Amino acid sequence: MADIDRHKLYHEFQEAFPLEKLSELTLERYTNLNRSDSFCYWLESKTEYLGSIWGGSAYKFGIFYRNSEPGDNSKFLHDENYSWYASLASDRDTAFERIKVAIIKIATAARNGEYEQIDEVSEFGDVCKWKIAFLYSDEKLIPIYKRDFLLTIAKAMGHEFKKNVPLSAIQRFLISQQGDKNIFDYYAELLQIHAKANTLVQKTLTDITKYPDFVKQLNKLAMGQASTEEPQYWWLTASPAIWSLTNMKVNEEQDYTLYNDNGNQRRIFQNFLDARLGDKVIGYEANPRKQIVALAEISREQDGETILFRKTESLIHPIDLATFKTDPELAEMQFIKNPNGSFFRLTKDEYDYLMELIRQTNPTQQLNKKSTSYTQDDFLTDVFMSVPDFTRLERLLRRKKNIILQGAPGVGKTYTAKRLAYAMMGEKDESRIESVQFHQNYSYEDLIMGYKPCEDSFSLQHGIFYEFCHRAANDPSRDYFFIIDEINRGNLSKIFGELLQLIEVDYREKAIRLAYSKDELFAVPSNLYIIGMMNTADRSLAMIDYALRRRFSFFDMAPGFDSEGFAEYSKSIPSPYFGKLVKAVKAVNDDILKDDSLGKGFLIGHSYLVQPVHGDDRDENLFDYDMTESIIEFDLIPLVSEYWFDNENRLNAAIDKLHDVLK
């Protein structure tokens, strides 16, 4: 980014939040979920090139609009939407008023050159308050805000301050060395000085330095070996009260500051400096979970201020610390010896030992190398459906995420559901399909989670849908399909519980706390599709719950006797009985349609007449007299007898039409 852009960015901030208007700043404008126009968003993100304050938690702003459930920590208070430091006030409005007064004090002192007054402000940590100060200093302050960073530069320039010296003193010293240099040219030189002093490469330096050869040399030194050396291994501890590894999505990145909110170095600071791009990370959450919950990797090396992690996998079955804490193989592990801190080195043996424990209950998800290609043409060959209907069905599922295939017996609902999944995946990959069948005793505990007997006690166990959601979330680039047969046979409100909200397309990826889970948020991933099947001819079943009906689209499946696919299938059946049987069934279906007590939901499906005819499965006696008679007597007549149990005349007429096939 060129200097002119930095000057422009500075003045854009001034126009958005002029000092004279700060007294009118509202809590919503200070921090909100619209983000792009809030004071906090400008401070951290939009003015990043005026000195970075990335990292840490949102509590560094004093008060913030929360988009997830708060953690349990007595240092913080919460209401419905906001969280803030308890030390500010007991209510949000008073807390924000203190924050606003502090901002005005910082801005006024910076504008007037009274920098010592900024040291006295206690509502913010050093990083935030000096970033605010720079933005109101008429570009006179140095846009570097970390104490150790500034001390290193000052020492390299020949002036060694005591560690607890007020930041205003360091700022005044560096300003005195500026001469007539443009602030951002001088900023570039200071970053270069720091880089030389620490043999670090600063990301910002590559944007604005006047010494490209020096940058290339440092990059080669710091980055060039990363691609040829073996990765290093690390243990990252997250405090759920501040931030959660569990609630991060796979491939989501989290930056972590090398300095705390007071500007002091993190414990075992050298670990942050040593971590390289691509290093492997085991993610652990401290109290109250005390579990390994995720795997990650270093996605950007430290830039002097922050380091970046990318989550690569959520563990469906977290590993309790108690199960390995005393294992002799880990006796010398940094974290085990002293857990105070956040980023610890692992030896390769320690990492391999932990990964073996993890993989015992969390096997690696691998691509199915044995899967075969499956296209729309394959679907239309297998399923007797027209091209427009297939296109409509696929688009419907893509849009809604949840559909129910409804129809009479024999229209191929279950068969179609799995092949629809194949067609949308582009391959026959059974590892990305899970199927269940609902019944009257099926429960929330079976689908999501619940306490079940385990030896002589009860333990919390995850259900099939919960685990399948995690599998899909760990593989966000591919689609997954959850198929529910007989979806209307269970007590749907009882089975789905909170899922009535989470499965809705507008709520995908939005996490909530489940009934049995106090420490974890759960979300249904957007790459998971739900296909339900419902028999419309079963009179014993109640209508589907209206709340659930709104979350699903319903696709009517009709008999496919008139489809091109069925016509092709018919050509492969040489028996004279087959054509007569098709005509008879279509005639009975006409009677069903005309019956006001039945209708299209009771039509006889084509599946009753479909038998395997491919390869070695071909039956030489396919639709001979005996087979045709068997289908009529034991499949079709019992079905129509159920339909017309109270109308003997119509029943006899239907039976006669079917028996005529055999004459």
Beta strands, then each sheet from edge to edge (+ up, - down):
strand 1: 63-65
strand 2: 76-78
strand 3: 82-85
strand 4: 233-238
strand 5: 253-257
strand 6: 280-285
strand 7: 291-300
strand 8: 306-320
strand 9: 343-346
strand 10: 402-407
strand 11: 433-437
strand 12: 449-454
strand 13: 457-462
strand 14: 480-485
strand 15: 512-513
strand 16: 521-522
strand 17: 528-535
strand 18: 553-557
sheet 1: 1+ 3- 2+
sheet 2: 5+ 8- 7+ 6- 4- 9+
sheet 3: 11+ 14+ 17+ 10+ 18+
sheet 4: 12+ 13-
sheet 5: 15+ 16-
end
